[in-house]
Amino acid sequence: MYEFYAPTKIIFGEGCLSETIPQIKKMGATCALLVTGRSSTASSAGFKSLCKELDAGGLRWAHFAEVSADPETTIVDRGAEIFRAKGCDAIIGFGGGSPIDCAKGIAASVAEGRSIRDFVGTGLAFSAPVSPLVAIPTTAGTGTEVTNAAVFTVVDENGHRSKKGTSSQFYFPRLAVVDPLLHASMPPSLTAATGMDALTHAVEAYVSRFHTPLSDMYCLEAIRRIGRSLRTACRGSGIDAVAGARSDMAMAATLAGVALSQAGLGMVHGFAHPIGAMTGLAHGLANAILLPFVMNALIPDAGERLSSIGQALTGKSGISAKESVRAIARLGRDIGIPENLEAAGVPETYFENILTDALSYRRRKASPHAFTDAELRALLERMYGGNVEA
Ligand SMILES: [Fe+2]
């Protein structure tokens, strides 16, 4: 028996941003909180046109522009205060994964009437439906526009930083507006890192112990599109083929997001979260480095599934599991991903803390191989200084 629940309405296509306002009005919203990062997204043409259209549509709005990467729970609390103070009744996350996750956190904590901190890493479940939540991604990676998950950084009293995932059926946005034109300003390095995040979602969901025939379909289609388009999408803008490739990547990230909500993730994310929280290495980049190492370790348990991944990625049949791992490593190399953590500048001093955090990863049980603690230690050693081709 299995279930599949993906309730987010998806609007997809170049220029579809302009559909946002009529859709929000249909939800009965009168005042929206716009949640963005502090960076260039908030001054982008896409964001400005969204604000103009809100005005033209007679909707009030407030702007919370304080989201940093992997937002701390205190930032979510500040956003929730503004939501209440301005009398908002809808929320729009606009940007990469962090502003959208922050919007989810704000919506949930307002609905619950308590700090998001109470729910992060505590096992306490959300129980209240949230205000209309709209997600507008400007990167093609996290898929958070269609997921039931959000990641926050918790800082404890000793200053120790950890990234904790939370999930809830109330996190599924009511509407995802996926407009590839909004992705056109991504620099190649961001396209590469976020694209590899999407690939990691599709691979981990595909080999997950909780995969289903339905989630498989989303994973393989995402992998196929990434295989044919990520290299081209990383070539920068101004080239005709790049627009089509960007569109492919936008769809792939959304498909992989649907899949991960159903089937879960694995130890690539289990390691990438503490590495990101402690060293600041971008989430997609961490995943991109770790993915071939974890796949390699899964060959004895998930060989057939890994072969299918390689076939979808390369479009060739008869690919072995080992060749799939090599194909993923080659893709990473082609788009500028460092070959291991040492090459990415992750200091050795974090090793024990990264390992400790990874051992308690909440989705560890989704891995097709039940890694022992000793195996995860050996795996992290390889990820630090090893070469997956060796
Ligand atoms: Fe991810």
Boltz pocket constraint, residues with backbone or C-beta under 6 A from the ligand:
constraints:
  - pocket:
      binder: B
      contacts: [[A, 142], [A, 197], [A, 200], [A, 201], [A, 269], [A, 283], [A, 287]]
      max_distance: 6.0
